Amino acid sequence: MQRLIKVGSCHILFNIQHSTFRRSMPHDIRPISAAETRPLRHQVLRPHQRPEELVYAGDDHPLAFHAGAFSAGQLVGIATVSPESCAAAPGRAGWRLRGMAALPTFQRRGYGAALIAACVAHIRGHGGEVLWCNGRTSAMTFYTAQGFAPYGDEFDTPGTGPHYVFWRDVAAPVM
């Protein structure tokens, strides 16, 4: 089953999977500012840093897209993408995903997948070909379900633990 949803100025075609929850509950995904991402970056990803320290490279890029997932008007998930080359796909137009997070009570409810879909729509609309991130090893199941594949060896990031580089072709549909 597919559903066309408008996110900002983008229209996103969602492939609704077998989850009853996903069929019955559309996800409210909207563009937000970089500053609006920082409290969730702090709360979910980097509680050892102050929100004002969580300014990422690419946040202020003119093509950057900051997506927010909302439930009953509350910001419950975030993702940011901006152009940056990908070692797994040299010579292709790469975009980096950073600060992907959902509040713990909203995880495993489709918000992350909806955020990725909104980011992919933005990237496609700007000629991007590849999406990649440094994702936590503990999130491997999530990323592979969204069409990403690990690239290279696992590595440790001080303060946040083991990671992989995950990447995917944005033209490829997620099964």
Salt bridges, closest charged atoms under 4 A:
ASP28 OD2 - ARG30 NH2 2.69
GLU52 OE2 - ARG50 NE 2.70
ASP59 OD2 - ARG38 NH2 3.65
ASP59 OD2 - ARG41 NH1 2.82
GLU84 OE2 - ARG96 NH1 3.38
GLU129 OE2 - ARG92 NE 3.89
ASP169 OD2 - ARG92 NH2 2.95
